[in-house]
Amino acid sequence: MSTIPASFRAFRIHNDTEGYRSGIDDISLDDLAEGDITIRVGWSGINYKDALAATGKGKILKRYPMAGGIDVAGTVVESSCERFQPGDEVLANGSGLSEVRDGGYS
């Protein structure tokens, strides 16, 4: 079964005392918002909404910092949801990703 390393790289978007900025950060699972499922990312695409969020041109994100990416495909590592079990391959698009939930850019 796939595991998540103690630290990993993610494309994070910030809006704080240093201003609006985005880039690659080294983070851990503790840096991500709580959720029901942890996915080891295999793929994530980029689209217009992601570009708007990353540049600050659109008011997409509802909280900061956040990992961008409105879609993700990968393997479930951990789940508190009965529908998904570790080892399941999943695809998610929208669902608040890169808006209110950390997205697939990690």
C-alpha positions as a Markdown table, in Angstrom:
| # | Residue | x | y | z |
|---|---|---|---|---|
| 1 | Met | 0.0 | 0.0 | 0.0 |
| 2 | Ser | 1.1 | 3.5 | -0.8 |
| 3 | Thr | 2.2 | 5.8 | 2.1 |
| 4 | Ile | 2.6 | 9.5 | 2.4 |
| 5 | Pro | 6.2 | 10.7 | 3.3 |
| 6 | Ala | 6.7 | 12.8 | 6.4 |
| 7 | Ser | 7.3 | 15.8 | 4.2 |
| 8 | Phe | 6.4 | 16.5 | 0.6 |
| 9 | Arg | 6.3 | 19.3 | -1.9 |
| 10 | Ala | 3.0 | 21.1 | -2.7 |
| 11 | Phe | 2.0 | 24.1 | -4.7 |
| 12 | Arg | 0.7 | 26.4 | -2.0 |
| 13 | Ile | -1.2 | 29.7 | -2.3 |
| 14 | His | -0.8 | 32.2 | 0.5 |
| 15 | Asn | -2.4 | 35.5 | 1.4 |
| 16 | Asp | -1.0 | 36.9 | 4.6 |
| 17 | Thr | 1.2 | 39.7 | 6.0 |
| 18 | Glu | 3.7 | 39.1 | 3.2 |
| 19 | Gly | 1.0 | 39.5 | 0.6 |
| 20 | Tyr | -0.5 | 37.3 | -2.0 |
| 21 | Arg | 2.0 | 34.7 | -3.3 |
| 22 | Ser | 2.2 | 31.1 | -4.5 |
| 23 | Gly | 4.9 | 28.6 | -5.0 |
| 24 | Ile | 6.4 | 25.2 | -4.0 |
| 25 | Asp | 6.5 | 24.6 | -0.2 |
| 26 | Asp | 7.7 | 21.6 | 1.8 |
| 27 | Ile | 4.8 | 20.6 | 4.0 |
| 28 | Ser | 3.5 | 17.7 | 6.0 |
| 29 | Leu | 0.0 | 16.2 | 6.4 |
| 30 | Asp | -0.4 | 18.4 | 9.5 |
| 31 | Asp | -0.2 | 21.5 | 7.3 |
| 32 | Leu | -3.3 | 20.4 | 5.3 |
| 33 | Ala | -6.9 | 21.0 | 6.3 |
| 34 | Glu | -8.7 | 18.1 | 8.0 |
| 35 | Gly | -10.7 | 15.8 | 5.8 |
| 36 | Asp | -12.2 | 12.4 | 5.6 |
| 37 | Ile | -9.8 | 10.9 | 3.0 |
| 38 | Thr | -6.1 | 11.2 | 2.5 |
| 39 | Ile | -5.0 | 10.6 | -1.2 |
| 40 | Arg | -1.5 | 9.9 | -2.4 |
| 41 | Val | -1.6 | 12.1 | -5.6 |
| 42 | Gly | -0.8 | 10.4 | -8.8 |
| 43 | Trp | -2.0 | 13.1 | -11.2 |
| 44 | Ser | -3.5 | 16.6 | -11.2 |
| 45 | Gly | -4.2 | 18.8 | -14.2 |
| 46 | Ile | -4.1 | 22.6 | -14.5 |
| 47 | Asn | -7.0 | 24.7 | -15.8 |
| 48 | Tyr | -8.1 | 28.3 | -16.0 |
| 49 | Lys | -9.6 | 28.3 | -12.4 |
| 50 | Asp | -6.2 | 27.0 | -11.0 |
| 51 | Ala | -4.4 | 29.9 | -12.9 |
| 52 | Leu | -6.8 | 32.4 | -11.5 |
| 53 | Ala | -6.3 | 31.1 | -7.9 |
| 54 | Ala | -2.5 | 30.9 | -8.2 |
| 55 | Thr | -2.1 | 34.4 | -9.5 |
| 56 | Gly | -4.8 | 36.1 | -7.3 |
| 57 | Lys | -6.6 | 37.3 | -10.4 |
| 58 | Gly | -9.8 | 35.5 | -9.3 |
| 59 | Lys | -11.2 | 35.3 | -5.8 |
| 60 | Ile | -11.3 | 31.5 | -5.8 |
| 61 | Leu | -9.8 | 30.5 | -2.5 |
| 62 | Lys | -11.9 | 30.9 | 0.7 |
| 63 | Arg | -9.0 | 30.3 | 3.1 |
| 64 | Tyr | -5.2 | 30.4 | 3.1 |
| 65 | Pro | -2.7 | 28.9 | 2.8 |
| 66 | Met | -4.0 | 26.2 | 0.5 |
| 67 | Ala | -2.7 | 23.6 | -1.9 |
| 68 | Gly | -4.0 | 24.5 | -5.3 |
| 69 | Gly | -5.4 | 22.1 | -7.9 |
| 70 | Ile | -9.2 | 21.5 | -8.5 |
| 71 | Asp | -8.7 | 17.9 | -9.6 |
| 72 | Val | -6.8 | 15.0 | -8.3 |
| 73 | Ala | -6.4 | 11.3 | -9.2 |
| 74 | Gly | -4.5 | 8.9 | -6.9 |
| 75 | Thr | -4.8 | 6.2 | -4.3 |
| 76 | Val | -6.6 | 6.4 | -0.9 |
| 77 | Val | -4.1 | 6.0 | 1.9 |
| 78 | Glu | -6.4 | 6.7 | 4.8 |
| 79 | Ser | -10.1 | 7.1 | 5.1 |
| 80 | Ser | -12.8 | 7.6 | 7.8 |
| 81 | Cys | -15.5 | 7.3 | 5.1 |
| 82 | Glu | -17.2 | 4.0 | 4.6 |
| 83 | Arg | -17.3 | 4.4 | 0.8 |
| 84 | Phe | -13.5 | 4.5 | 0.3 |
| 85 | Gln | -10.9 | 2.2 | 1.7 |
| 86 | Pro | -7.1 | 2.4 | 1.6 |
| 87 | Gly | -5.9 | 1.1 | -1.7 |
| 88 | Asp | -8.9 | 2.4 | -3.7 |
| 89 | Glu | -8.0 | 4.4 | -6.8 |
| 90 | Val | -10.0 | 7.6 | -6.9 |
| 91 | Leu | -10.6 | 10.7 | -9.0 |
| 92 | Ala | -12.0 | 14.0 | -7.7 |
| 93 | Asn | -12.9 | 17.1 | -9.5 |
| 94 | Gly | -14.4 | 20.3 | -8.0 |
| 95 | Ser | -15.9 | 19.3 | -4.7 |
| 96 | Gly | -14.4 | 22.5 | -3.1 |
| 97 | Leu | -10.8 | 21.5 | -4.1 |
| 98 | Ser | -8.6 | 24.5 | -4.2 |
| 99 | Glu | -11.5 | 26.6 | -2.8 |
| 100 | Val | -12.3 | 25.3 | 0.7 |
| 101 | Arg | -10.2 | 22.0 | 0.6 |
| 102 | Asp | -6.6 | 21.5 | -0.2 |
| 103 | Gly | -6.3 | 20.5 | -3.9 |
| 104 | Gly | -4.2 | 18.1 | -5.9 |
| 105 | Tyr | -0.9 | 20.0 | -6.4 |
| 106 | Ser | 1.1 | 18.0 | -3.9 |
